[in-house]
């Protein structure tokens, strides 16, 4: 791609029997907030460290601005990195921490002071430049680490689960701060996290990683609404996976049966791809229950197994006539107290056939 800044080409990295990157290829664009998302042990941090030059590849190439850098040492790649543990220097104040890289690079003192002042304003720490780093809160320490990483204007900024040590309130605030800073600076961010909500909140694109492979790389809303595989569907909370019987395909539409009800789903593949039993994915908020089901294209008879109040949402755990269970999420109560027999409805465009 013409606007790409980083390209991973068939990279492989293993640690004994553990494969961190398995013939992985990715393209990251200039100015993008790109996230590597996956469970613990999926290989995402190892991929980030390989980009940084902190781990040597077993095979494959890494291209930065079109130049192969696999053999280039870390200090010559012009990349910034922010870690989970803040890594601020406890014997320095805030300004000294932020300006450390500038001092090592022998940047003119006047220019360095100006740069530090700009970065203090960027990360919201103006007025705290003389404060000892050890007295800062966790969120403030991470702001210092971020400013220090940006001081030398890196080509890429690599962030390895930088918010996971913060409490939920501060973490949510920092998510917005990070995205705002990325937009203001135009720096390409490559972000590692295991938190689905965090990835959806900040990312321009997300690569879902498992066992060193990219399972799906797409826009956040596509991953959320149109997962391609069972792994991606189950990784994003609130997605129901329902078994169906494949009956055939005609004119670009596959006919499936759930219980005694048939539904027709638009597909791009040929019939040879499909097995007799297909897995379908549908978001919990795309299942409509009670009176709301009357306006849907299709509806199913269900029994209500449980009702869970979650403040802004209510989850209805329902069971289809064939014994399968799913969750329908609404913003209001749709059933009378104690009501146990009802219908749930769907719109076929909200249902995805998974590639198992």
C-alpha positions, -999 to 999 in steps of 0.1 A, spaced: 0 0 0 13 35 -9 5 50 25 20 21 45 48 28 70 55 -7 84 52 -41 67 57 -74 84 63 -101 58 60 -137 68 77 -132 101 82 -162 124 94 -163 160 93 -193 184 106 -200 219 110 -237 220 76 -252 214 58 -219 219 52 -200 186 49 -163 190 47 -154 153 37 -179 128 44 -168 92 27 -135 100 22 -107 75 7 -73 83 6 -38 68 4 -7 91 -4 27 76 11 61 82 -7 79 110 -27 49 120 -37 38 155 -32 1 150 -39 -25 177 -26 -60 182 -54 -77 202 -54 -112 217 -54 -133 248 -24 -137 270 3 -158 253 -11 -152 218 22 -136 207 12 -100 204 39 -86 227 66 -107 210 55 -93 177 59 -58 191 93 -65 205 104 -79 171 93 -46 155 114 -28 181 144 -50 174 144 -64 209 139 -99 196 155 -115 166 133 -132 141 136 -168 131 124 -160 96 107 -132 76 113 -95 71 103 -62 86 101 -31 64 100 4 78 92 31 51 101 5 25 135 -3 40 143 -37 54 152 -33 91 153 -69 104 191 -66 111 191 -30 122 198 -26 160 170 -11 181 187 22 187 189 29 150 152 23 142 139 56 155 111 39 174 96 50 207 83 24 232 59 27 263 56 -2 287 31 -13 313 53 -5 342 58 32 334 97 30 336 101 66 349 134 75 364 127 79 402 157 102 408 145 127 382 117 152 382 90 153 355 108 176 331 141 157 335 123 125 327 107 138 296 139 155 284 162 125 291 163 113 255 169 149 242 199 153 266 214 119 255 209 130 218 228 163 226 198 184 215 204 222 221 193 231 256 170 259 245 154 237 219 151 209 244 134 231 270 109 243 244 102 207 234 97 196 270 73 225 275 53 215 245 51 178 256 41 188 291 11 207 276 4 178 252 1 152 281 -16 176 306 13 180 330 20 217 327 29 230 362 43 197 374 77 199 356 96 202 389 77 175 407 95 143 417 85 114 394 80 91 424 52 113 438 30 110 407 -1 89 403 0 59 380 -18 78 353 6 108 356 36 84 354 22 69 322 18 104 308 55 111 316 65 79 299 44 88 268 59 123 266 94 109 269 88 84 242 75 112 219 103 136 226 126 125 198 97 123 173 98 86 166 87 72 133 65 47 153 54 46 189 50 11 203 28 6 233 28 -27 252 -3 -28 274 5 6 289 -28 10 307 -33 -24 323 -19 -15 357 -43 15 361 -77 13 378 -107 14 356 -116 51 359 -81 63 351 -77 37 324 -108 50 306 -96 86 309 -62 76 295 -78 58 266 -93 91 255 -60 109 262 -40 85 241 -63 87 211 -63 125 214 -25 127 216 -21 103 186 -44 125 165 -26 157 175 9 144 168 0 123 137 24 96 150 17 60 140 8 41 172 11 3 174 -7 -8 205 -9 -41 223 -38 -51 245 -59 -81 256 -89 -58 264 -115 -58 237 -132 -27 248 -99 -8 249 -91 -19 214 -125 -9 201 -124 25 218 -91 37 204 -81 18 172 -84 27 136 -78 -10 128 -73 -41 149 -55 -73 142 -68 -102 163 -38 -124 172 -39 -160 184 -11 -186 185 11 -162 165 -14 -159 136 -35 -130 125 -70 -144 127 -87 -113 113 -75 -77 107 -102 -51 101 -120 -20 112 -133 -21 148 -169 -21 138 -164 -49 112 -147 -71 138 -175 -64 163 -204 -69 139 -190 -92 112 -165 -117 127 -152 -142 103 -143 -171 127 -156 -186 159 -125 -174 177 -131 -138 168 -168 -140 175 -163 -155 210 -134 -131 218 -157 -101 216 -181 -103 245 -218 -103 238 -217 -124 206 -240 -155 204 -228 -185 184 -258 -206 172 -257 -239 154 -278 -242 122 -284 -268 96 -272 -259 61 -299 -266 35 -284 -252 3 -274 -221 -16 -290 -203 -45 -284 -169 -62 -259 -159 -35 -281 -168 -5 -275 -197 18 -306 -212 35 -301 -224 71 -324 -238 97 -325 -231 134 -350 -255 150 -381 -254 128 -373 -220 113 -355 -213 80 -335 -181 73 -318 -170 42 -283 -153 45 -264 -135 18 -230 -151 12 -200 -146 -12 -188 -182 -11 -199 -213 -30 -218 -242 -15 -186 -263 -15 -173 -243 15 -202 -251 38 -206 -281 61 -240 -297 69 -239 -279 103 -230 -242 102 -221 -218 131 -239 -185 130 -229 -154 149 -253 -127 161 -247 -99 186 -268 -100 218 -282 -65 211 -293 -78 176 -317 -103 192 -350 -86 199 -372 -100 226 -409 -99 234 -430 -72 216 -397 -59 199 -396 -93 180 -428 -85 162 -411 -60 139 -383 -84 129 -381 -104 96 -378 -137 116 -387 -148 151 -383 -179 172 -402 -193 201 -380 -194 232 -382 -199 270 -366 -174 293 -340 -190 316 -327 -159 334 -329 -121 335 -298 -102 345 -300 -65 353 -268 -46 344 -278 -10 350 -278 4 315 -287 -30 299 -308 -60 307 -296 -95 296 -323 -121 288 -308 -156 287 -332 -176 264 -334 -212 252 -346 -222 217 -368 -251 211 -338 -273 201 -321 -266 235 -296 -240 223 -291 -209 245 -284 -173 236 -285 -139 252 -307 -110 241 -296 -76 254 -320 -46 257 -319 -12 273 -353 -16 289 -376 -44 303 -394 -60 274 -412 -88 294 -436 -88 323 -421 -100 356 -422 -138 357 -429 -141 320 -411 -172 307 -424 -180 272 -419 -154 245 -403 -149 211 -370 -135 199 -366 -119 165 -336 -112 142 -329 -94 110 -309 -117 86 -284 -89 78 -273 -90 114 -263 -128 112 -229 -139 101 -219 -174 89 -186 -183 107 -157 -200 90 -150 -230 113 
